[in-house]
């Protein structure tokens, strides 16, 4: 696979292949995010692009070939570290070596779950701590906003509720 057409994507791949953390590589490749939290998220998204993933695998394979490193060699070295940890009575190091072998062999996969919370501001003070999106829309959505309302209506019900809550008549 030739170098990526997008120079920042290519630079990002080169930096990650050399061992840089994805968020650092993202910033050094010339990308800018409005805050540090978005930098990590954006770097993660970039890593999931098919073209970036393929290019990164290619660069990592070239580097491994250049260094003459393969899974067998790494597992052998980790076995040696495990034996050393037993001789020196360092169980934590032994656990680390075993986990390293498991990861290399694909028996353990690190996963990070990102959970998002949908928060909507209240227009008026309320005792309610949680409410569903539908309930929030019924209570606070503007009468003219049909985009927020998943159920099509003519807006007359929301308008009547808004007038009633303001103390108006019609």
C-alpha positions in Angstrom: 0.0 0.0 0.0 1.5 3.4 -0.9 1.6 6.3 1.5 -1.8 7.8 2.3 -2.9 10.7 0.2 -3.8 12.8 3.3 -0.4 13.9 4.6 -1.7 14.3 8.2 -3.1 10.8 8.1 0.2 9.4 6.9 2.2 11.4 9.5 -0.2 10.1 12.2 0.4 6.5 11.0 4.1 6.9 11.0 4.1 8.3 14.5 1.9 5.6 15.9 4.0 2.9 14.2 7.0 4.3 15.9 5.3 3.9 19.3 3.7 7.2 20.0 0.4 7.3 21.9 -2.4 7.9 19.4 -3.5 11.2 21.1 0.1 12.5 21.0 0.5 11.4 17.4 -2.8 13.1 16.5 -1.6 16.4 17.8 1.9 16.1 16.3 0.4 15.2 12.9 -1.2 18.6 12.7 -4.7 17.9 13.9 -6.3 20.3 16.4 -9.1 19.5 18.8 -11.0 22.1 20.9 -10.0 20.4 24.1 -7.8 17.5 25.3 -10.7 15.1 25.7 -11.6 15.4 22.1 -8.0 14.8 21.0 -8.1 11.2 22.4 -11.6 10.6 20.9 -10.6 12.0 17.5 -7.4 9.9 17.5 -9.4 6.8 18.3 -11.8 7.5 15.4 -8.9 8.0 13.0 -7.4 4.7 14.1 -10.7 3.0 13.1 -10.6 4.3 9.5 -10.0 1.4 7.1 -7.2 3.1 5.2 -5.4 4.2 8.3 -5.7 0.7 9.9 -4.3 -0.9 6.8 -1.4 1.6 6.5 -0.6 1.2 10.2 -0.5 -2.6 9.9 1.8 -2.3 6.9 4.2 0.1 8.7 4.2 -2.1 11.8 4.9 -5.2 9.8 7.8 -3.5 8.1 9.3 -2.4 11.4 8.9 -5.9 12.9 10.6 -7.4 9.9 13.4 -4.9 10.0 13.9 -5.7 13.7 13.5 -9.4 13.1 10.8 -9.6 15.7 8.0 -12.1 15.6 5.4 -13.5 18.1 7.6 -16.6 18.9 10.5 -14.4 19.9 8.3 -12.2 22.1 6.7 -15.2 23.8 10.1 -16.7 24.4 11.3 -13.4 26.0 8.2 -13.2 28.1 8.7 -16.8 29.3 12.2 -15.9 30.4 10.8 -12.9 32.3 8.2 -15.2 33.9 11.0 -17.6 35.1 13.0 -14.7 36.4 10.0 -13.4 38.3 9.6 -16.8 40.0 13.3 -17.0 40.9 13.2 -13.5 42.4 9.8 -14.0 44.0 8.2 -11.2 42.2 4.7 -12.5 41.4 3.5 -9.2 40.0 6.2 -9.3 37.3 5.2 -12.9 36.6 1.5 -11.9 36.1 2.6 -9.2 33.8 4.6 -11.6 31.7 1.8 -14.1 31.5 -0.7 -11.3 30.5 1.8 -10.1 27.9 1.9 -13.6 26.4 -1.9 -13.9 26.5 -2.2 -10.6 24.6 0.3 -11.5 22.0 -1.4 -14.8 21.3 -4.8 -13.0 21.1 -6.2 -14.7 24.2 -6.8 -11.4 25.9 -8.0 -8.2 24.2 -7.9 -4.9 25.9 -11.2 -3.0 25.5 -12.2 0.5 26.5 -15.8 1.3 26.6 -16.9 4.9 26.2 -20.2 5.8 27.7 -22.0 8.9 26.8 -24.7 10.7 28.8 -27.4 12.7 27.1 -28.2 15.7 29.1 -30.7 18.3 28.4 -30.9 21.6 30.3 -34.1 22.4 32.2 -35.8 25.6 31.2 -37.4 26.0 34.6 -36.4 24.6 38.1 -37.8 21.2 38.8 -37.7 18.4 41.4 -37.3 15.8 38.6 -33.8 14.4 38.6 -34.2 12.1 35.5 -36.7 12.0 32.7 -36.8 10.3 29.3 -36.0 12.1 26.1 -39.7 11.9 25.1 -40.8 13.3 28.4 -38.3 16.1 28.2 -39.5 16.9 24.7 -43.2 16.9 25.7 -42.4 19.2 28.6 -39.8 21.6 27.3 -39.6 21.5 23.5 -40.7 24.6 21.7 -44.2 24.3 20.1 -42.8 25.0 16.6 -40.1 22.4 16.9 -41.2 19.3 14.9 -37.7 18.1 14.5 -37.3 17.3 18.2 -40.7 15.6 18.4 -40.4 12.0 17.1 -44.2 11.8 16.8 -45.6 14.0 14.1 -48.3 16.4 15.2 -49.5 19.9 14.3 -48.0 21.5 17.4 -51.3 22.5 18.9 -51.0 20.3 21.9 -47.5 21.6 22.8 -48.7 25.2 22.2 -51.7 24.6 24.5 -49.5 23.2 27.2 -47.0 26.1 26.9 -49.9 28.6 27.2 -51.3 26.7 30.2 -48.0 26.7 32.0 -47.6 30.4 31.4 -51.1 31.0 32.8 -52.5 32.2 29.4 -55.9 31.4 28.1 -56.2 30.5 24.4 
